[in-house]
Each structure stands twice: as C-alpha cells, then as structure tokens.
Amino acid sequence: MCTATWIALPEPGSYELYFNRDESRARGRALPPARLGDHDDISVLAPRDADAGGSWIAANSRGVAVCLLNRYQDAERVAVPEDRRRSRGLLVLDLATSASVSEVARRLSRQELERYPAFTVLAAHPDQPPVSFRWTGSDLLPPEQPSWPVSSSGYDADAAARARRELWLEIANDRAGTPEQALELHRSHRPARGAVSPCMHRADASTVSLTVLRIESERIGMRYADGPPCTTLLGEPIWIPRQNASDS
C-alpha cells in the first residue's frame, strides 16, 4: 500500500509530490535520498531500497519525477516466474533519467514488462499534468491523468482508495490543495488508525517513510521522513540544480 499526492505551486513551473511508502515489516530499512550518478548530463535524486537496490520515487534535474505503486490484486492474478522476475524498483531507476513524460512513456513501451509484477507508474513534469501508466501483468494500458490521491493496498485497494479520496476532498475543500493540506493527508490516521488510513498501520506492514519532492524554477529538492510520518519529522532537503533542455 502506498499513497501519492501532487500539488501545483504558485510559482510557474513548480510543484510538490508527496509519497507515503508502505512496506512489509520484514523488509530492510531504506537508504535516504541521495544524488545518484549522472547520465546524459541529467542528475537524479532518489532514496534506495536496501533489499533490491531500486527505488519507489525519483526526480531528475529536468524536473521529471517518477514514482511507482504496486498493484497487488493484478499481481496476484498474473504471476511472474521467479527466474524471470525483476524488482519494480529497478524500473524506477531505469526511467529516472527521462527528459520528459513522453520519454517515460517511450522507455516503458520498450521494457520487457512481463518481467515485472503489476504496477502503476506516475510521471510528472512542471509543463503538463501528471500521467499514470498501468501495467496489469499482461497489458500496458493507455496513459491517463489520475485523480488524487493515487493509492495502492494489499489489504483492500478499493476501500483504501475511496477513503483517501474522500479525506482529501474534505481536507482540501474540493480544491487543488496546499502543501500544508497534503502533509495533513499523508500523516493522517483517518477514518481510523489501521489498514486504510493514509499513514497505514497493520500487524504485518506499515507506512515506513514519507518523501516530499519539490520542483522549483531553479532547483530540485527532496525531503524525507525515515519512519511513519505520524511520528517522524521530515529531514532537511537535499537539492540539485534544475536544468532546462537548452542547458544541455
């Protein structure tokens, strides 16, 4: 289960993306966001999964962000043989140096997607609304503009999505929302502390981190709460300069 929310900021060409990562309590503690090696003169910020080496969210110096949510029900329906399976987090890093959302789409279409269990990829850029790509385990569906927040759940996906959307409409007063309201959502235990609340708590899994990505006109930043956001403060941001296509 995970939750993603996107907020346009008043400054032209800027936005914030919020991502609660929900994981099994058996998984190792992730590595906090860091600047990864440049590729084609594009720098990348991302946290890293300690078990498989991939990530669940990444942003690059062109202002492109990519994040991934598991689709548990589809993954159960279409199994991937162990000897063919590749971590979905590695796919995020494969897409992380895309210079545009269109390039994310092209790279996805060229992947051997049958190696991955089902997922939803979100791609965002300041110059266009976010786009979601859904891999069902057998088909890559046409891209669409998602409604917020986007969520996944291994417990009850429909109930979690419904509860979080209703909560967001209540918090944001049926508007686009503010950074303060997005933080309120991602730290919330409403309607009750448990399996469907945005800050999720179950016996076998919980929300293990909150990542806040900020895209500004001149720089890209990432803040990270290394623990449940209901009790863990966001750390100081790590920044990289923003690069326009004409700068390369």
C-alpha positions as CSV (number, residue, x, y, z in Angstrom):
1,M,0.0,0.0,0.0
2,C,1.3,3.5,-0.9
3,T,-0.2,7.0,-1.3
4,A,0.9,9.7,-3.7
5,T,-0.4,13.3,-4.0
6,W,0.6,16.1,-6.4
7,I,0.3,19.8,-5.6
8,A,0.9,22.6,-8.1
9,L,2.8,25.6,-6.5
10,P,2.1,29.3,-7.2
11,E,5.4,29.8,-8.9
12,P,5.3,28.9,-12.6
13,G,7.0,25.7,-13.4
14,S,6.9,24.3,-9.8
15,Y,5.2,21.5,-8.0
16,E,5.4,19.2,-5.0
17,L,4.9,15.4,-5.0
18,Y,4.2,13.6,-1.7
19,F,4.7,9.8,-1.4
20,N,4.0,7.5,1.6
21,R,5.9,4.2,1.2
22,D,4.1,1.3,2.8
23,E,6.1,-1.9,3.2
24,S,6.2,-5.2,5.0
25,R,7.8,-5.0,8.4
26,A,10.2,-7.8,7.2
27,R,12.0,-5.5,4.7
28,G,15.2,-3.8,5.5
29,R,15.5,-0.1,6.3
30,A,15.8,2.0,3.1
31,L,18.6,4.4,2.3
32,P,17.6,8.1,2.4
33,P,17.6,10.3,-0.7
34,A,20.9,11.0,-2.3
35,R,22.2,12.3,-5.6
36,L,22.9,9.3,-7.9
37,G,25.4,9.3,-10.7
38,D,24.6,11.5,-13.7
39,H,23.5,10.0,-17.0
40,D,23.5,12.1,-20.3
41,D,24.1,15.1,-18.1
42,I,20.9,14.5,-16.1
43,S,21.3,14.3,-12.3
44,V,18.9,12.1,-10.2
45,L,17.7,12.3,-6.6
46,A,16.2,9.1,-5.1
47,P,16.0,7.1,-1.9
48,R,17.1,3.4,-2.3
49,D,15.6,0.1,-1.3
50,A,18.1,-1.8,0.8
51,D,16.9,-5.2,-0.2
52,A,16.6,-5.0,-4.0
53,G,18.6,-1.8,-4.8
54,G,15.8,0.1,-6.6
55,S,13.6,2.9,-5.6
56,W,9.9,3.9,-5.4
57,I,10.4,7.6,-6.3
58,A,13.0,9.6,-8.2
59,A,13.4,13.1,-9.6
60,N,15.9,14.5,-12.1
61,S,17.4,17.8,-12.9
62,R,15.0,18.3,-15.8
63,G,12.1,18.4,-13.4
64,V,10.8,15.0,-14.2
65,A,9.5,12.8,-11.3
66,V,8.7,9.1,-11.5
67,C,7.1,7.0,-8.7
68,L,5.7,3.5,-8.6
69,L,2.9,1.8,-6.7
70,N,2.4,-1.9,-6.7
71,R,-0.9,-3.3,-8.0
72,Y,-1.4,-6.2,-5.6
73,Q,-4.6,-7.6,-7.0
74,D,-3.4,-7.7,-10.6
75,A,0.0,-9.1,-9.4
76,E,-1.8,-12.0,-7.7
77,R,-3.8,-12.7,-10.8
78,V,-0.8,-12.7,-13.2
79,A,2.2,-14.3,-11.6
80,V,5.8,-13.8,-12.8
81,P,8.1,-16.8,-12.6
82,E,10.9,-16.3,-10.0
83,D,13.6,-16.9,-12.6
84,R,12.2,-14.1,-14.8
85,R,11.2,-11.6,-12.1
86,R,12.9,-8.2,-11.8
87,S,12.3,-5.7,-9.0
88,R,9.9,-3.0,-9.9
89,G,12.1,-0.5,-8.0
90,L,14.8,-1.1,-10.6
91,L,12.4,0.0,-13.3
92,V,12.0,3.4,-11.5
93,L,15.8,3.9,-11.8
94,D,15.6,2.9,-15.5
95,L,13.0,5.6,-16.0
96,A,14.6,8.2,-13.7
97,T,16.8,10.0,-16.3
98,S,13.9,10.6,-18.8
99,A,14.0,14.1,-20.0
100,S,10.2,14.3,-20.4
101,V,7.0,12.5,-19.5
102,S,6.9,11.4,-23.2
103,E,10.2,9.8,-22.8
104,V,9.0,7.9,-19.7
105,A,6.2,6.6,-21.9
106,R,8.7,5.6,-24.7
107,R,11.0,3.8,-22.2
108,L,8.1,2.0,-20.6
109,S,6.9,0.7,-24.0
110,R,10.4,-0.7,-24.7
111,Q,10.8,-2.6,-21.4
112,E,10.3,-6.3,-21.0
113,L,7.4,-5.6,-18.8
114,E,6.5,-9.3,-18.5
115,R,9.4,-9.5,-16.0
116,Y,7.6,-7.3,-13.5
117,P,4.5,-7.9,-11.4
118,A,1.7,-5.4,-11.9
119,F,2.3,-1.8,-11.1
120,T,1.2,1.8,-11.7
121,V,3.9,4.4,-12.7
122,L,3.2,8.1,-12.1
123,A,5.2,10.6,-14.1
124,A,5.2,14.3,-13.6
125,H,6.7,17.4,-15.1
126,P,6.0,21.1,-14.4
127,D,4.8,21.7,-18.0
128,Q,2.0,19.2,-18.0
129,P,-0.4,17.4,-15.7
130,P,0.9,14.2,-14.1
131,V,0.3,11.0,-16.1
132,S,-0.2,7.4,-14.8
133,F,0.7,4.2,-16.7
134,R,-0.8,0.9,-15.5
135,W,0.8,-2.4,-16.2
136,T,-1.7,-5.2,-15.4
137,G,0.8,-8.0,-15.6
138,S,-0.3,-8.7,-19.2
139,D,-1.1,-5.3,-20.8
140,L,0.3,-1.8,-20.6
141,L,-2.9,0.4,-20.6
142,P,-3.1,3.8,-22.3
143,P,-1.8,6.7,-20.2
144,E,-4.3,8.7,-18.2
145,Q,-4.5,11.7,-15.9
146,P,-5.1,10.4,-12.4
147,S,-7.3,11.8,-9.7
148,W,-5.6,12.4,-6.3
149,P,-4.5,10.9,-4.2
150,V,-3.3,7.8,-6.0
151,S,-3.0,4.8,-3.7
152,S,-2.5,1.0,-3.6
153,S,-3.3,-1.6,-1.0
154,G,-2.6,-5.2,-0.4
155,Y,-5.5,-5.3,2.1
156,D,-8.5,-3.7,0.3
157,A,-7.5,-1.4,-2.6
158,D,-11.0,-0.1,-3.3
159,A,-11.7,0.7,0.3
160,A,-8.3,2.4,0.7
161,A,-8.7,4.5,-2.5
162,R,-12.2,5.5,-1.6
163,A,-11.3,6.6,2.0
164,R,-8.3,8.5,0.9
165,R,-10.1,10.4,-1.8
166,E,-13.0,11.3,0.5
167,L,-10.5,12.5,3.1
168,W,-8.6,14.6,0.5
169,L,-11.8,16.2,-0.7
170,E,-12.6,17.1,2.9
171,I,-9.1,18.4,3.8
172,A,-8.7,20.4,0.6
173,N,-12.3,21.6,0.4
174,D,-12.7,20.2,-3.0
175,R,-9.8,22.3,-4.4
176,A,-6.4,21.5,-5.7
177,G,-4.9,21.7,-2.2
178,T,-1.9,23.2,-0.5
179,P,1.4,21.7,0.8
180,E,0.0,22.0,4.4
181,Q,-3.1,20.1,3.4
182,A,-1.0,17.4,1.6
183,L,1.1,16.9,4.7
184,E,-2.1,16.6,6.8
185,L,-3.4,13.9,4.5
186,H,-0.1,11.9,4.5
187,R,0.2,12.0,8.3
188,S,-3.5,11.2,8.9
189,H,-5.0,8.2,10.6
190,R,-8.5,9.0,9.4
191,P,-11.0,7.4,9.2
192,A,-9.2,5.2,11.8
193,R,-5.6,4.2,12.5
194,G,-5.2,1.0,10.6
195,A,-5.2,-0.6,7.1
196,V,-6.9,2.1,5.1
197,S,-5.6,5.3,6.7
198,P,-3.0,7.2,4.6
199,C,-0.5,6.7,7.4
200,M,-1.1,2.9,7.5
201,H,-0.5,0.6,10.4
202,R,-1.1,-3.2,10.2
203,A,0.5,-6.1,12.1
204,D,2.5,-7.2,9.0
205,A,3.1,-3.9,7.3
206,S,3.1,-0.1,7.9
207,T,3.9,3.3,6.4
208,V,7.7,3.3,6.6
209,S,8.5,6.7,5.1
210,L,7.3,9.9,3.6
211,T,9.2,11.5,0.7
212,V,8.4,15.1,-0.4
213,L,9.7,16.2,-3.7
214,R,9.8,19.9,-4.6
215,I,10.4,21.2,-8.1
216,E,11.3,24.9,-8.3
217,S,12.3,27.0,-11.3
218,E,16.0,26.9,-10.4
219,R,16.4,23.7,-8.2
220,I,15.0,20.3,-7.3
221,G,14.7,19.2,-3.7
222,M,13.8,16.1,-1.7
223,R,12.8,15.8,2.0
224,Y,12.5,12.5,3.8
225,A,10.9,11.2,6.9
226,D,12.6,7.9,7.8
227,G,9.7,6.4,9.6
228,P,5.9,6.7,10.0
229,P,5.0,10.3,9.1
230,C,2.6,10.4,12.1
231,T,5.6,10.4,14.4
232,T,8.6,11.2,12.2
233,L,9.6,14.7,11.2
234,L,10.8,15.5,7.7
235,G,14.5,16.0,7.4
236,E,16.3,18.9,5.7
237,P,16.1,18.9,1.9
238,I,18.8,17.7,-0.4
239,W,19.0,19.9,-3.5
240,I,20.3,19.7,-7.1
241,P,20.2,22.5,-9.7
242,R,17.4,22.4,-12.2
243,Q,18.5,22.1,-15.8
244,N,16.4,23.2,-18.8
245,A,16.7,21.3,-22.1
246,S,18.5,24.3,-23.6
247,D,21.3,24.0,-21.0
248,S,22.4,20.5,-22.1
